[in-house]
Amino acid sequence: MRNVSATDAARRFSELLDAVEHDRESFVISRHGRVVARLEPAGGNGVAVRALLRDRGPDRGWADELSDIRSFPPQERPWNA
């Protein structure tokens, strides 16, 4: 993560955004020697989740486990204790 002054960030904002978007770089933005912000790739694009699901494959026992859990009367469900 590179440190950039607020002045440099303002002057080079488009360039920094390009680096974040295309190269997945991150920046710490400082003003008067204090860190005030981070500029980094957005985490909400689901890339990591999709990779995890693709690599692990389907859980064959999930439907059976869900059915078992749903068969408990609500007052006997262990997490309601």
PyMOL Python script that loads the backbone (N, CA, C, O; Angstrom):
from pymol import cmd

cmd.read_pdbstr("""\
ATOM      1  N   MET A   1       0.843  -1.156   0.000  1.00  0.00           N
ATOM      2  CA  MET A   1       0.000   0.000   0.000  1.00  0.00           C
ATOM      3  C   MET A   1       0.894   1.226   0.000  1.00  0.00           C
ATOM      4  O   MET A   1       1.741   1.401   0.875  1.00  0.00           O
ATOM      5  N   ARG A   2       0.688   2.060  -0.991  1.00  0.00           N
ATOM      6  CA  ARG A   2       1.536   3.254  -1.121  1.00  0.00           C
ATOM      7  C   ARG A   2       0.919   4.437  -0.392  1.00  0.00           C
ATOM      8  O   ARG A   2      -0.301   4.593  -0.347  1.00  0.00           O
ATOM      9  N   ASN A   3       1.787   5.265   0.177  1.00  0.00           N
ATOM     10  CA  ASN A   3       1.350   6.470   0.868  1.00  0.00           C
ATOM     11  C   ASN A   3       1.366   7.636  -0.108  1.00  0.00           C
ATOM     12  O   ASN A   3       2.340   7.828  -0.836  1.00  0.00           O
ATOM     13  N   VAL A   4       0.294   8.410  -0.125  1.00  0.00           N
ATOM     14  CA  VAL A   4       0.162   9.557  -1.025  1.00  0.00           C
ATOM     15  C   VAL A   4      -0.365  10.727  -0.210  1.00  0.00           C
ATOM     16  O   VAL A   4      -1.269  10.556   0.607  1.00  0.00           O
ATOM     17  N   SER A   5       0.187  11.903  -0.422  1.00  0.00           N
ATOM     18  CA  SER A   5      -0.333  13.080   0.270  1.00  0.00           C
ATOM     19  C   SER A   5      -1.689  13.449  -0.318  1.00  0.00           C
ATOM     20  O   SER A   5      -1.998  13.095  -1.456  1.00  0.00           O
ATOM     21  N   ALA A   6      -2.493  14.158   0.462  1.00  0.00           N
ATOM     22  CA  ALA A   6      -3.807  14.585  -0.015  1.00  0.00           C
ATOM     23  C   ALA A   6      -3.671  15.476  -1.238  1.00  0.00           C
ATOM     24  O   ALA A   6      -4.498  15.409  -2.147  1.00  0.00           O
ATOM     25  N   THR A   7      -2.648  16.300  -1.272  1.00  0.00           N
ATOM     26  CA  THR A   7      -2.424  17.184  -2.422  1.00  0.00           C
ATOM     27  C   THR A   7      -2.133  16.370  -3.672  1.00  0.00           C
ATOM     28  O   THR A   7      -2.706  16.625  -4.732  1.00  0.00           O
ATOM     29  N   ASP A   8      -1.230  15.377  -3.550  1.00  0.00           N
ATOM     30  CA  ASP A   8      -0.925  14.519  -4.702  1.00  0.00           C
ATOM     31  C   ASP A   8      -2.152  13.720  -5.138  1.00  0.00           C
ATOM     32  O   ASP A   8      -2.397  13.545  -6.331  1.00  0.00           O
ATOM     33  N   ALA A   9      -2.920  13.238  -4.161  1.00  0.00           N
ATOM     34  CA  ALA A   9      -4.120  12.471  -4.496  1.00  0.00           C
ATOM     35  C   ALA A   9      -5.105  13.329  -5.283  1.00  0.00           C
ATOM     36  O   ALA A   9      -5.727  12.855  -6.233  1.00  0.00           O
ATOM     37  N   ALA A  10      -5.243  14.578  -4.890  1.00  0.00           N
ATOM     38  CA  ALA A  10      -6.158  15.482  -5.600  1.00  0.00           C
ATOM     39  C   ALA A  10      -5.667  15.749  -7.021  1.00  0.00           C
ATOM     40  O   ALA A  10      -6.452  15.758  -7.969  1.00  0.00           O
ATOM     41  N   ARG A  11      -4.379  15.962  -7.154  1.00  0.00           N
ATOM     42  CA  ARG A  11      -3.811  16.260  -8.476  1.00  0.00           C
ATOM     43  C   ARG A  11      -3.827  15.051  -9.407  1.00  0.00           C
ATOM     44  O   ARG A  11      -3.983  15.197 -10.619  1.00  0.00           O
ATOM     45  N   ARG A  12      -3.667  13.858  -8.838  1.00  0.00           N
ATOM     46  CA  ARG A  12      -3.521  12.646  -9.649  1.00  0.00           C
ATOM     47  C   ARG A  12      -4.678  11.672  -9.452  1.00  0.00           C
ATOM     48  O   ARG A  12      -4.508  10.467  -9.640  1.00  0.00           O
ATOM     49  N   PHE A  13      -5.846  12.176  -9.076  1.00  0.00           N
ATOM     50  CA  PHE A  13      -6.949  11.301  -8.707  1.00  0.00           C
ATOM     51  C   PHE A  13      -7.303  10.305  -9.806  1.00  0.00           C
ATOM     52  O   PHE A  13      -7.493   9.121  -9.525  1.00  0.00           O
ATOM     53  N   SER A  14      -7.393  10.758 -11.030  1.00  0.00           N
ATOM     54  CA  SER A  14      -7.731   9.869 -12.140  1.00  0.00           C
ATOM     55  C   SER A  14      -6.680   8.775 -12.302  1.00  0.00           C
ATOM     56  O   SER A  14      -7.015   7.614 -12.541  1.00  0.00           O
ATOM     57  N   GLU A  15      -5.432   9.143 -12.173  1.00  0.00           N
ATOM     58  CA  GLU A  15      -4.338   8.162 -12.283  1.00  0.00           C
ATOM     59  C   GLU A  15      -4.406   7.131 -11.156  1.00  0.00           C
ATOM     60  O   GLU A  15      -4.192   5.940 -11.382  1.00  0.00           O
ATOM     61  N   LEU A  16      -4.706   7.600  -9.940  1.00  0.00           N
ATOM     62  CA  LEU A  16      -4.820   6.679  -8.816  1.00  0.00           C
ATOM     63  C   LEU A  16      -6.003   5.720  -9.016  1.00  0.00           C
ATOM     64  O   LEU A  16      -5.892   4.525  -8.740  1.00  0.00           O
ATOM     65  N   LEU A  17      -7.122   6.248  -9.493  1.00  0.00           N
ATOM     66  CA  LEU A  17      -8.269   5.391  -9.760  1.00  0.00           C
ATOM     67  C   LEU A  17      -7.947   4.332 -10.805  1.00  0.00           C
ATOM     68  O   LEU A  17      -8.364   3.182 -10.672  1.00  0.00           O
ATOM     69  N   ASP A  18      -7.210   4.711 -11.840  1.00  0.00           N
ATOM     70  CA  ASP A  18      -6.800   3.739 -12.860  1.00  0.00           C
ATOM     71  C   ASP A  18      -5.951   2.630 -12.235  1.00  0.00           C
ATOM     72  O   ASP A  18      -6.132   1.454 -12.552  1.00  0.00           O
ATOM     73  N   ALA A  19      -5.025   3.006 -11.348  1.00  0.00           N
ATOM     74  CA  ALA A  19      -4.164   2.019 -10.695  1.00  0.00           C
ATOM     75  C   ALA A  19      -4.977   1.079  -9.804  1.00  0.00           C
ATOM     76  O   ALA A  19      -4.695  -0.117  -9.730  1.00  0.00           O
ATOM     77  N   VAL A  20      -5.974   1.624  -9.138  1.00  0.00           N
ATOM     78  CA  VAL A  20      -6.839   0.804  -8.287  1.00  0.00           C
ATOM     79  C   VAL A  20      -7.670  -0.141  -9.147  1.00  0.00           C
ATOM     80  O   VAL A  20      -7.765  -1.336  -8.865  1.00  0.00           O
ATOM     81  N   GLU A  21      -8.266   0.408 -10.193  1.00  0.00           N
ATOM     82  CA  GLU A  21      -9.162  -0.389 -11.031  1.00  0.00           C
ATOM     83  C   GLU A  21      -8.438  -1.454 -11.835  1.00  0.00           C
ATOM     84  O   GLU A  21      -8.887  -2.599 -11.891  1.00  0.00           O
ATOM     85  N   HIS A  22      -7.341  -1.098 -12.450  1.00  0.00           N
ATOM     86  CA  HIS A  22      -6.676  -2.012 -13.378  1.00  0.00           C
ATOM     87  C   HIS A  22      -5.585  -2.864 -12.734  1.00  0.00           C
ATOM     88  O   HIS A  22      -5.387  -4.016 -13.119  1.00  0.00           O
ATOM     89  N   ASP A  23      -4.882  -2.305 -11.761  1.00  0.00           N
ATOM     90  CA  ASP A  23      -3.755  -3.019 -11.152  1.00  0.00           C
ATOM     91  C   ASP A  23      -4.042  -3.484  -9.730  1.00  0.00           C
ATOM     92  O   ASP A  23      -3.188  -4.098  -9.091  1.00  0.00           O
ATOM     93  N   ARG A  24      -5.251  -3.193  -9.229  1.00  0.00           N
ATOM     94  CA  ARG A  24      -5.655  -3.592  -7.873  1.00  0.00           C
ATOM     95  C   ARG A  24      -4.730  -3.018  -6.801  1.00  0.00           C
ATOM     96  O   ARG A  24      -4.525  -3.640  -5.759  1.00  0.00           O
ATOM     97  N   GLU A  25      -4.172  -1.835  -7.056  1.00  0.00           N
ATOM     98  CA  GLU A  25      -3.303  -1.182  -6.080  1.00  0.00           C
ATOM     99  C   GLU A  25      -4.143  -0.503  -5.008  1.00  0.00           C
ATOM    100  O   GLU A  25      -5.322  -0.216  -5.215  1.00  0.00           O
ATOM    101  N   SER A  26      -3.523  -0.249  -3.860  1.00  0.00           N
ATOM    102  CA  SER A  26      -4.164   0.453  -2.755  1.00  0.00           C
ATOM    103  C   SER A  26      -3.283   1.607  -2.325  1.00  0.00           C
ATOM    104  O   SER A  26      -2.059   1.545  -2.443  1.00  0.00           O
ATOM    105  N   PHE A  27      -3.910   2.661  -1.825  1.00  0.00           N
ATOM    106  CA  PHE A  27      -3.185   3.853  -1.410  1.00  0.00           C
ATOM    107  C   PHE A  27      -3.692   4.324  -0.057  1.00  0.00           C
ATOM    108  O   PHE A  27      -4.882   4.234   0.245  1.00  0.00           O
ATOM    109  N   VAL A  28      -2.759   4.833   0.758  1.00  0.00           N
ATOM    110  CA  VAL A  28      -3.094   5.513   2.002  1.00  0.00           C
ATOM    111  C   VAL A  28      -2.915   6.998   1.719  1.00  0.00           C
ATOM    112  O   VAL A  28      -1.876   7.421   1.210  1.00  0.00           O
ATOM    113  N   ILE A  29      -3.920   7.777   2.048  1.00  0.00           N
ATOM    114  CA  ILE A  29      -3.868   9.215   1.783  1.00  0.00           C
ATOM    115  C   ILE A  29      -3.689   9.935   3.105  1.00  0.00           C
ATOM    116  O   ILE A  29      -4.457   9.747   4.049  1.00  0.00           O
ATOM    117  N   SER A  30      -2.640  10.776   3.150  1.00  0.00           N
ATOM    118  CA  SER A  30      -2.281  11.482   4.377  1.00  0.00           C
ATOM    119  C   SER A  30      -2.405  12.987   4.195  1.00  0.00           C
ATOM    120  O   SER A  30      -2.171  13.526   3.113  1.00  0.00           O
ATOM    121  N   ARG A  31      -2.779  13.649   5.282  1.00  0.00           N
ATOM    122  CA  ARG A  31      -2.831  15.108   5.309  1.00  0.00           C
ATOM    123  C   ARG A  31      -2.061  15.553   6.550  1.00  0.00           C
ATOM    124  O   ARG A  31      -2.369  15.132   7.665  1.00  0.00           O
ATOM    125  N   HIS A  32      -1.070  16.395   6.350  1.00  0.00           N
ATOM    126  CA  HIS A  32      -0.238  16.895   7.451  1.00  0.00           C
ATOM    127  C   HIS A  32       0.350  15.752   8.272  1.00  0.00           C
ATOM    128  O   HIS A  32       0.454  15.843   9.495  1.00  0.00           O
ATOM    129  N   GLY A  33       0.736  14.671   7.583  1.00  0.00           N
ATOM    130  CA  GLY A  33       1.373  13.545   8.251  1.00  0.00           C
ATOM    131  C   GLY A  33       0.428  12.564   8.917  1.00  0.00           C
ATOM    132  O   GLY A  33       0.878  11.571   9.489  1.00  0.00           O
ATOM    133  N   ARG A  34      -0.866  12.816   8.858  1.00  0.00           N
ATOM    134  CA  ARG A  34      -1.853  11.910   9.460  1.00  0.00           C
ATOM    135  C   ARG A  34      -2.625  11.182   8.374  1.00  0.00           C
ATOM    136  O   ARG A  34      -3.043  11.788   7.387  1.00  0.00           O
ATOM    137  N   VAL A  35      -2.810   9.898   8.554  1.00  0.00           N
ATOM    138  CA  VAL A  35      -3.599   9.124   7.601  1.00  0.00           C
ATOM    139  C   VAL A  35      -5.060   9.520   7.756  1.00  0.00           C
ATOM    140  O   VAL A  35      -5.617   9.490   8.853  1.00  0.00           O
ATOM    141  N   VAL A  36      -5.674   9.896   6.623  1.00  0.00           N
ATOM    142  CA  VAL A  36      -7.076  10.314   6.664  1.00  0.00           C
ATOM    143  C   VAL A  36      -7.988   9.421   5.826  1.00  0.00           C
ATOM    144  O   VAL A  36      -9.205   9.434   6.008  1.00  0.00           O
ATOM    145  N   ALA A  37      -7.408   8.647   4.908  1.00  0.00           N
ATOM    146  CA  ALA A  37      -8.248   7.811   4.049  1.00  0.00           C
ATOM    147  C   ALA A  37      -7.435   6.712   3.398  1.00  0.00           C
ATOM    148  O   ALA A  37      -6.205   6.751   3.359  1.00  0.00           O
ATOM    149  N   ARG A  38      -8.165   5.724   2.884  1.00  0.00           N
ATOM    150  CA  ARG A  38      -7.565   4.679   2.065  1.00  0.00           C
ATOM    151  C   ARG A  38      -8.325   4.642   0.754  1.00  0.00           C
ATOM    152  O   ARG A  38      -9.543   4.819   0.724  1.00  0.00           O
ATOM    153  N   LEU A  39      -7.609   4.415  -0.314  1.00  0.00           N
ATOM    154  CA  LEU A  39      -8.210   4.235  -1.634  1.00  0.00           C
ATOM    155  C   LEU A  39      -7.801   2.848  -2.079  1.00  0.00           C
ATOM    156  O   LEU A  39      -6.621   2.578  -2.300  1.00  0.00           O
ATOM    157  N   GLU A  40      -8.790   1.959  -2.212  1.00  0.00           N
ATOM    158  CA  GLU A  40      -8.485   0.571  -2.517  1.00  0.00           C
ATOM    159  C   GLU A  40      -9.608  -0.029  -3.356  1.00  0.00           C
ATOM    160  O   GLU A  40     -10.697   0.539  -3.438  1.00  0.00           O
ATOM    161  N   PRO A  41      -9.347  -1.167  -3.973  1.00  0.00           N
ATOM    162  CA  PRO A  41     -10.387  -1.797  -4.785  1.00  0.00           C
ATOM    163  C   PRO A  41     -11.610  -2.112  -3.936  1.00  0.00           C
ATOM    164  O   PRO A  41     -11.491  -2.501  -2.774  1.00  0.00           O
ATOM    165  N   ALA A  42     -12.762  -1.944  -4.518  1.00  0.00           N
ATOM    166  CA  ALA A  42     -14.005  -2.261  -3.822  1.00  0.00           C
ATOM    167  C   ALA A  42     -14.068  -3.761  -3.570  1.00  0.00           C
ATOM    168  O   ALA A  42     -13.680  -4.560  -4.424  1.00  0.00           O
ATOM    169  N   GLY A  43     -14.550  -4.132  -2.412  1.00  0.00           N
ATOM    170  CA  GLY A  43     -14.605  -5.547  -2.056  1.00  0.00           C
ATOM    171  C   GLY A  43     -15.928  -6.213  -2.364  1.00  0.00           C
ATOM    172  O   GLY A  43     -16.076  -7.414  -2.136  1.00  0.00           O
ATOM    173  N   GLY A  44     -16.873  -5.485  -2.866  1.00  0.00           N
ATOM    174  CA  GLY A  44     -18.196  -6.039  -3.040  1.00  0.00           C
ATOM    175  C   GLY A  44     -18.475  -6.673  -4.384  1.00  0.00           C
ATOM    176  O   GLY A  44     -19.639  -6.857  -4.740  1.00  0.00           O
ATOM    177  N   ASN A  45     -17.453  -7.010  -5.138  1.00  0.00           N
ATOM    178  CA  ASN A  45     -17.722  -7.530  -6.480  1.00  0.00           C
ATOM    179  C   ASN A  45     -17.933  -9.040  -6.507  1.00  0.00           C
ATOM    180  O   ASN A  45     -18.280  -9.584  -7.556  1.00  0.00           O
ATOM    181  N   GLY A  46     -17.736  -9.729  -5.396  1.00  0.00           N
ATOM    182  CA  GLY A  46     -18.032 -11.150  -5.311  1.00  0.00           C
ATOM    183  C   GLY A  46     -17.004 -12.081  -5.932  1.00  0.00           C
ATOM    184  O   GLY A  46     -17.259 -13.281  -6.030  1.00  0.00           O
ATOM    185  N   VAL A  47     -15.859 -11.577  -6.352  1.00  0.00           N
ATOM    186  CA  VAL A  47     -14.844 -12.417  -6.987  1.00  0.00           C
ATOM    187  C   VAL A  47     -14.392 -13.518  -6.040  1.00  0.00           C
ATOM    188  O   VAL A  47     -14.301 -14.678  -6.440  1.00  0.00           O
ATOM    189  N   ALA A  48     -14.109 -13.169  -4.792  1.00  0.00           N
ATOM    190  CA  ALA A  48     -13.615 -14.165  -3.835  1.00  0.00           C
ATOM    191  C   ALA A  48     -14.684 -15.207  -3.530  1.00  0.00           C
ATOM    192  O   ALA A  48     -14.379 -16.393  -3.409  1.00  0.00           O
ATOM    193  N   VAL A  49     -15.924 -14.773  -3.407  1.00  0.00           N
ATOM    194  CA  VAL A  49     -17.006 -15.721  -3.119  1.00  0.00           C
ATOM    195  C   VAL A  49     -17.200 -16.679  -4.291  1.00  0.00           C
ATOM    196  O   VAL A  49     -17.343 -17.886  -4.096  1.00  0.00           O
ATOM    197  N   ARG A  50     -17.204 -16.141  -5.501  1.00  0.00           N
ATOM    198  CA  ARG A  50     -17.361 -17.006  -6.672  1.00  0.00           C
ATOM    199  C   ARG A  50     -16.218 -18.018  -6.766  1.00  0.00           C
ATOM    200  O   ARG A  50     -16.448 -19.184  -7.087  1.00  0.00           O
ATOM    201  N   ALA A  51     -14.992 -17.578  -6.488  1.00  0.00           N
ATOM    202  CA  ALA A  51     -13.843 -18.489  -6.540  1.00  0.00           C
ATOM    203  C   ALA A  51     -13.978 -19.588  -5.488  1.00  0.00           C
ATOM    204  O   ALA A  51     -13.700 -20.754  -5.766  1.00  0.00           O
ATOM    205  N   LEU A  52     -14.404 -19.217  -4.285  1.00  0.00           N
ATOM    206  CA  LEU A  52     -14.587 -20.194  -3.219  1.00  0.00           C
ATOM    207  C   LEU A  52     -15.635 -21.231  -3.612  1.00  0.00           C
ATOM    208  O   LEU A  52     -15.412 -22.432  -3.462  1.00  0.00           O
ATOM    209  N   LEU A  53     -16.769 -20.769  -4.111  1.00  0.00           N
ATOM    210  CA  LEU A  53     -17.829 -21.696  -4.505  1.00  0.00           C
ATOM    211  C   LEU A  53     -17.398 -22.594  -5.664  1.00  0.00           C
ATOM    212  O   LEU A  53     -17.714 -23.784  -5.690  1.00  0.00           O
ATOM    213  N   ARG A  54     -16.683 -22.020  -6.606  1.00  0.00           N
ATOM    214  CA  ARG A  54     -16.211 -22.805  -7.747  1.00  0.00           C
ATOM    215  C   ARG A  54     -15.213 -23.869  -7.302  1.00  0.00           C
ATOM    216  O   ARG A  54     -15.285 -25.012  -7.754  1.00  0.00           O
ATOM    217  N   ASP A  55     -14.287 -23.505  -6.425  1.00  0.00           N
ATOM    218  CA  ASP A  55     -13.239 -24.426  -5.992  1.00  0.00           C
ATOM    219  C   ASP A  55     -13.760 -25.534  -5.069  1.00  0.00           C
ATOM    220  O   ASP A  55     -13.260 -26.658  -5.106  1.00  0.00           O
ATOM    221  N   ARG A  56     -14.750 -25.221  -4.255  1.00  0.00           N
ATOM    222  CA  ARG A  56     -15.235 -26.205  -3.290  1.00  0.00           C
ATOM    223  C   ARG A  56     -16.310 -27.112  -3.860  1.00  0.00           C
ATOM    224  O   ARG A  56     -16.437 -28.252  -3.413  1.00  0.00           O
ATOM    225  N   GLY A  57     -17.063 -26.665  -4.799  1.00  0.00           N
ATOM    226  CA  GLY A  57     -18.128 -27.486  -5.360  1.00  0.00           C
ATOM    227  C   GLY A  57     -19.324 -27.551  -4.438  1.00  0.00           C
ATOM    228  O   GLY A  57     -19.297 -27.005  -3.335  1.00  0.00           O
ATOM    229  N   PRO A  58     -20.366 -28.212  -4.884  1.00  0.00           N
ATOM    230  CA  PRO A  58     -21.590 -28.274  -4.081  1.00  0.00           C
ATOM    231  C   PRO A  58     -21.410 -29.159  -2.848  1.00  0.00           C
ATOM    232  O   PRO A  58     -20.640 -30.120  -2.861  1.00  0.00           O
ATOM    233  N   ASP A  59     -22.127 -28.818  -1.798  1.00  0.00           N
ATOM    234  CA  ASP A  59     -22.146 -29.606  -0.570  1.00  0.00           C
ATOM    235  C   ASP A  59     -23.292 -30.598  -0.686  1.00  0.00           C
ATOM    236  O   ASP A  59     -24.460 -30.227  -0.566  1.00  0.00           O
ATOM    237  N   ARG A  60     -22.960 -31.835  -0.915  1.00  0.00           N
ATOM    238  CA  ARG A  60     -23.971 -32.868  -1.173  1.00  0.00           C
ATOM    239  C   ARG A  60     -24.886 -33.118   0.030  1.00  0.00           C
ATOM    240  O   ARG A  60     -26.036 -33.519  -0.150  1.00  0.00           O
ATOM    241  N   GLY A  61     -24.403 -32.892   1.236  1.00  0.00           N
ATOM    242  CA  GLY A  61     -25.206 -33.170   2.421  1.00  0.00           C
ATOM    243  C   GLY A  61     -26.044 -32.005   2.907  1.00  0.00           C
ATOM    244  O   GLY A  61     -26.811 -32.149   3.858  1.00  0.00           O
ATOM    245  N   TRP A  62     -25.910 -30.846   2.266  1.00  0.00           N
ATOM    246  CA  TRP A  62     -26.579 -29.638   2.742  1.00  0.00           C
ATOM    247  C   TRP A  62     -28.094 -29.783   2.780  1.00  0.00           C
ATOM    248  O   TRP A  62     -28.713 -29.406   3.776  1.00  0.00           O
ATOM    249  N   ALA A  63     -28.703 -30.309   1.745  1.00  0.00           N
ATOM    250  CA  ALA A  63     -30.163 -30.424   1.693  1.00  0.00           C
ATOM    251  C   ALA A  63     -30.676 -31.342   2.798  1.00  0.00           C
ATOM    252  O   ALA A  63     -31.701 -31.055   3.416  1.00  0.00           O
ATOM    253  N   ASP A  64     -29.975 -32.435   3.048  1.00  0.00           N
ATOM    254  CA  ASP A  64     -30.390 -33.340   4.119  1.00  0.00           C
ATOM    255  C   ASP A  64     -30.264 -32.681   5.492  1.00  0.00           C
ATOM    256  O   ASP A  64     -31.145 -32.831   6.340  1.00  0.00           O
ATOM    257  N   GLU A  65     -29.171 -31.956   5.708  1.00  0.00           N
ATOM    258  CA  GLU A  65     -28.987 -31.262   6.988  1.00  0.00           C
ATOM    259  C   GLU A  65     -30.071 -30.210   7.192  1.00  0.00           C
ATOM    260  O   GLU A  65     -30.609 -30.076   8.291  1.00  0.00           O
ATOM    261  N   LEU A  66     -30.391 -29.474   6.151  1.00  0.00           N
ATOM    262  CA  LEU A  66     -31.429 -28.458   6.243  1.00  0.00           C
ATOM    263  C   LEU A  66     -32.778 -29.098   6.562  1.00  0.00           C
ATOM    264  O   LEU A  66     -33.535 -28.573   7.379  1.00  0.00           O
ATOM    265  N   SER A  67     -33.076 -30.202   5.936  1.00  0.00           N
ATOM    266  CA  SER A  67     -34.323 -30.915   6.201  1.00  0.00           C
ATOM    267  C   SER A  67     -34.381 -31.382   7.655  1.00  0.00           C
ATOM    268  O   SER A  67     -35.421 -31.263   8.303  1.00  0.00           O
ATOM    269  N   ASP A  68     -33.272 -31.911   8.170  1.00  0.00           N
ATOM    270  CA  ASP A  68     -33.219 -32.333   9.572  1.00  0.00           C
ATOM    271  C   ASP A  68     -33.473 -31.161  10.516  1.00  0.00           C
ATOM    272  O   ASP A  68     -34.237 -31.284  11.473  1.00  0.00           O
ATOM    273  N   ILE A  69     -32.842 -30.042  10.249  1.00  0.00           N
ATOM    274  CA  ILE A  69     -33.010 -28.862  11.098  1.00  0.00           C
ATOM    275  C   ILE A  69     -34.460 -28.390  11.071  1.00  0.00           C
ATOM    276  O   ILE A  69     -35.022 -28.036  12.107  1.00  0.00           O
ATOM    277  N   ARG A  70     -35.045 -28.388   9.916  1.00  0.00           N
ATOM    278  CA  ARG A  70     -36.434 -27.920   9.798  1.00  0.00           C
ATOM    279  C   ARG A  70     -37.422 -28.871  10.472  1.00  0.00           C
ATOM    280  O   ARG A  70     -38.550 -28.473  10.766  1.00  0.00           O
ATOM    281  N   SER A  71     -37.023 -30.111  10.720  1.00  0.00           N
ATOM    282  CA  SER A  71     -37.923 -31.071  11.358  1.00  0.00           C
ATOM    283  C   SER A  71     -38.042 -30.842  12.867  1.00  0.00           C
ATOM    284  O   SER A  71     -38.998 -31.323  13.476  1.00  0.00           O
ATOM    285  N   PHE A  72     -37.104 -30.124  13.484  1.00  0.00           N
ATOM    286  CA  PHE A  72     -37.191 -29.835  14.914  1.00  0.00           C
ATOM    287  C   PHE A  72     -38.347 -28.876  15.169  1.00  0.00           C
ATOM    288  O   PHE A  72     -38.519 -27.910  14.426  1.00  0.00           O
ATOM    289  N   PRO A  73     -39.135 -29.126  16.197  1.00  0.00           N
ATOM    290  CA  PRO A  73     -40.119 -28.107  16.577  1.00  0.00           C
ATOM    291  C   PRO A  73     -39.362 -26.848  17.002  1.00  0.00           C
ATOM    292  O   PRO A  73     -38.274 -26.954  17.567  1.00  0.00           O
ATOM    293  N   PRO A  74     -39.904 -25.677  16.748  1.00  0.00           N
ATOM    294  CA  PRO A  74     -39.164 -24.425  17.038  1.00  0.00           C
ATOM    295  C   PRO A  74     -38.619 -24.345  18.458  1.00  0.00           C
ATOM    296  O   PRO A  74     -37.506 -23.854  18.648  1.00  0.00           O
ATOM    297  N   GLN A  75     -39.360 -24.808  19.462  1.00  0.00           N
ATOM    298  CA  GLN A  75     -38.896 -24.685  20.846  1.00  0.00           C
ATOM    299  C   GLN A  75     -37.739 -25.647  21.156  1.00  0.00           C
ATOM    300  O   GLN A  75     -37.074 -25.483  22.179  1.00  0.00           O
ATOM    301  N   GLU A  76     -37.484 -26.643  20.301  1.00  0.00           N
ATOM    302  CA  GLU A  76     -36.429 -27.607  20.561  1.00  0.00           C
ATOM    303  C   GLU A  76     -35.180 -27.361  19.734  1.00  0.00           C
ATOM    304  O   GLU A  76     -34.227 -28.137  19.809  1.00  0.00           O
ATOM    305  N   ARG A  77     -35.169 -26.311  18.959  1.00  0.00           N
ATOM    306  CA  ARG A  77     -33.999 -26.022  18.145  1.00  0.00           C
ATOM    307  C   ARG A  77     -32.860 -25.567  19.056  1.00  0.00           C
ATOM    308  O   ARG A  77     -33.027 -24.645  19.854  1.00  0.00           O
ATOM    309  N   PRO A  78     -31.706 -26.214  18.935  1.00  0.00           N
ATOM    310  CA  PRO A  78     -30.595 -25.965  19.875  1.00  0.00           C
ATOM    311  C   PRO A  78     -30.180 -24.497  19.966  1.00  0.00           C
ATOM    312  O   PRO A  78     -29.773 -24.045  21.036  1.00  0.00           O
ATOM    313  N   TRP A  79     -30.272 -23.753  18.887  1.00  0.00           N
ATOM    314  CA  TRP A  79     -29.817 -22.368  18.913  1.00  0.00           C
ATOM    315  C   TRP A  79     -30.830 -21.448  19.600  1.00  0.00           C
ATOM    316  O   TRP A  79     -30.515 -20.285  19.848  1.00  0.00           O
ATOM    317  N   ASN A  80     -32.038 -21.933  19.916  1.00  0.00           N
ATOM    318  CA  ASN A  80     -33.027 -21.130  20.645  1.00  0.00           C
ATOM    319  C   ASN A  80     -32.879 -21.275  22.155  1.00  0.00           C
ATOM    320  O   ASN A  80     -33.590 -20.616  22.915  1.00  0.00           O
ATOM    321  N   ALA A  81     -31.975 -22.120  22.588  1.00  0.00           N
ATOM    322  CA  ALA A  81     -31.811 -22.380  24.026  1.00  0.00           C
ATOM    323  C   ALA A  81     -31.174 -21.214  24.734  1.00  0.00           C
ATOM    324  O   ALA A  81     -30.964 -21.267  25.946  1.00  0.00           O
TER     325      ALA A  81
END
""", "prot")
cmd.dss("prot")
cmd.show_as("cartoon", "prot")
cmd.util.cbc("prot")
cmd.orient("prot")
